[in-house]
């Protein structure tokens, strides 16, 4: 049973590695066909992977930790055949991911170009990061939902979803990569589409297997807090353009403020996190 469980996990990991290798090969080739020089194609790929992806994945340290920790919790509920607890834990995992992912996505979208320019002197990397941030919430939800699917033993489902989302990504890169007018946004948005499809498929299968409780008030609180955060980010962009310490300080401050807004409006997940921090 362990062997049959481990094979799809291993194959899925190998598949992800193959997709990454294929992207590294296809992107420069398609850019060359679009008229870019070898130097420009290499520079684009370097800023995509070394700048945009690096910054995009910083918040995923939180969601990846959640994804790892949710596996035993979900597995326990599954082993007891406790559908109510399984539904509750799945819902909590997705919503806590959104609680962390929404402010991260907004900061990356609004401040992405300024952050990339300040830290790496990479204008193109900032442009790519801003586009990738459009799908960042789905990327973080996808990571958490993979943990849930692993917890309930749906490893073949993870393989299927990885295959579909990866195929969409490679298809978009291949199609848009050779278009001189749209190669840059086209490649970035291919990743966005891949994250969106992957997250939707994962959540769909979770709903089918154990269910998720949709909480309109929670999403309303997220929306309200997000509007406040976007306005703050837009009005204070000039402060971080030449000041790394102030950038770090404001990111932390705005993250805390977002959390406090949720707490002030009675969000139970914010209260839960606060309780765990001071437990």
N, C-alpha and C positions, 0 to 999 in steps of 0.2 A: 504493500500500500504506500509506504514511504517512497519507494522507487517510482511508482506510477505518478505520485504527486511531484517528485523532484524533476522528472524528465521534462514536462511542459515548462517548468520554471527555468530550467537550464536552456531549453530551446528558445524561450522568449528572450532571455538575456543575450543569447547568440544572435537572435534576429535583430535586436536593438543595435548591437555592435555592427552587424552587416549594413543596416540602414545608415548608421553614422559614417561608415567607410564609403558607402555609395554616394552619400551627400558630398563628402570631401572630394570625390572624383568628378561627380557630375557638375557641381556648381562652377568650378573654374572653366571646365570645358564649354558649358553653355554660355558663360560670360565671354569667352574668347569668340564664340560664334556670333555673339551680339555685337562684336566690334571692339571689345576691350583688349588692351594689351595684356601680356602675361603678368606684368608688374601690377596693373590695375586689378586683375582677377585675383592675384595673390593677396593684395591689400584688402580687397573686399572680404575675402574669406577670413583673413586675419581679424578684421574688425568685427565681423559677424560672430565668430567663435570666441575670440579673445577679449572682446569688449562687451558686445551686446548680450551674448549668452552668459558671460561671467556675471554681469550685473543682474540679469534676469533671474539667475539661479540663487542669488543671495537670500531672498525670502524663502526659498524652497528648503532651506535648512530646517525651518520650523515645520513645514508641511511634511517633509520627509521623516522627521522625528515622529510626527503624529502618525504617519502611515505605518512606521515600524511598530509603534506602541499599540496601535489599534488591533494588530493581528491577534495577539493572545486574548485580548478582551472579547473580540468578536468570536474567536474560536471557542472560548469558554461558553458563551451564550448558545452557539451552534451545537456544541456537544451536549448541552442540557435540553436541546430542542425548545428553548425558551424564545418564542417568536417575538414576544413583547419586548424583552430585553435586547434582543438582536436588532429590532427596529429602532429602539431608543439609542443604542450605541452607534449605529450607522448614521442616524440623524445628527447626533452630537458631533461625530467626526467630520461630517460634511460642513456643518454650520460653524464649527470652530475654525475649520480651514478657511471658510469665507471671511470670518472675523479677522483672521490674520492676512488673508490674501487680498481683500478689497483695498485697504490702505496701502499695501505694498504696490499693487497694480497702479493706483492713482498717482503715487509718488514717482514711479518709474515712467508713467506716461507724461506727467506734467513737467518733471525735472530731468527726464532721461537725457535729452540733448545737453543740458547744462552739466549734468554729472559726468557724462562721457567726455565732454570737452575739458572739464576741470581735472579729472583724474588721469585721462589718457591722451588728451589733446586729439581726440578722434571725433570729428564732426559727423562722418558717415556712420560710425558706431552708434552715436547718439540718435541719429535718424532711424537706424535699424531697431534700436532698443525701444524707441517710442512706438514703432509699428508692432513689435513683438509684445509689448505691454498690453495690447488690445486682447491678446489671448492668454495673458499670464494667469488670470483667475482660473481659467479652464485647465491650465497646466497644473496648478496647485491642487485643484479639485481632483484631477486625474491621478495625482500621486496618492492622495488620501484614499480615493476610491479603490485603487489597486490594493492597498492594505486591507480594505474590507473584503474584497473579492478573494484575496489570499486566505483571509481568516475563515471564510465559509467554504474554502476548498475549490473555488471556481478558477483554477489555474489555466484550464484550456480556454476559458472565456478571455482571460488576460492576453493569452497568445493571439487569439482571433482579433481582439480589439487593437493590439499592437500592430498586427499585420495590416489591418484596414487603415488605421491612422498613418502608418508609415508609408503605405502605398499612395495615399492621398498627398502626403508631403512630397514624395519623390516625383509624382506626376506633375504637381504644381511647379516644382523647381525646374523640371525638364521643359515644361511648356512655356513658362514665363522667363526662364533664364536666358533664352536666346532673343528675347524681344528688347531691342535697344531702348525703347521708351519706358518699358515697365519692368525691367529685370530686377531693379533694386526693391521696389515695393512688392513686386510679384513673388520674389523668393521669400521675403519676410512674411508676407501674408499666407504663403503656403504652409509655413510653420504654424501660424495662427489657426488656420483651418484644421490642421492636423490635431492641435491641442483641443479645439472645440469638439471635433468629431470623437476623439478619444474619450474626453470627459463625458459626453452625452451617452456614448455606448456603455461606459462603465456604470454610470448612474442608472441607465435603463435596466441593465442586468441586475443591479442591486435592488431596484424597485421590484423586479420580477421575483427575486429570490427571498428577500427579507423585508422589503418595504422601507420607505423613508417618509417621515412626517414633514409636510411642507407647512411652514409657519409664516404667514403673511406679515405679521407684526415685526418679526425678526428682520425680514427683508426690507420693510419700511424703515426700521431704525438704521439699517445699513445704508439705505439710500439717503436718508437725512444726514447722517454723519459724513457720508461721502461728499455730499454737496458742500457742506461746511469745509471739509478738507480741501476740496478742489479750489475753492475761493481763496483759502489761505495760501495754498501752493502758488496760485497764479499771481497773487499780490506780493509775494516775497521771493520770487525767483531771482531778482537782482541781488539779493543778499548773499546767495551762495555761489555766484559766478566766479569769484576769485578767493574763496575762503573755505578750505576743507574742514577745519574744526567747526565752523559755524554750520556747514552742511550736515555733519554728523549730529551736532546738537539739535538742529531743527528737525531732522528726520526722527530722532528719538522723541523730541517734544511733541511733534505732530502725531506720532504713533500713540503716545500716551493720551493725548487730547482726544483722538478718535475713540480710544478705549473708554475714556471717561464720559464721552457723549453717549455711548451705548449704555454705560453703567447708570448714568443719570436718567435715561429714558426707561429704565427697568429691565434691561436685557438680562436674561438668566444665564446666558453663556459667559458674559462679562463677569457676573457675580461668581460663577463657578471657577473661572480662572483666578479671580482675586482670592477666593477661598483657598485654592490650591497653593497659591504663592505664599500665603501667610498661615498655612496649616501647621 
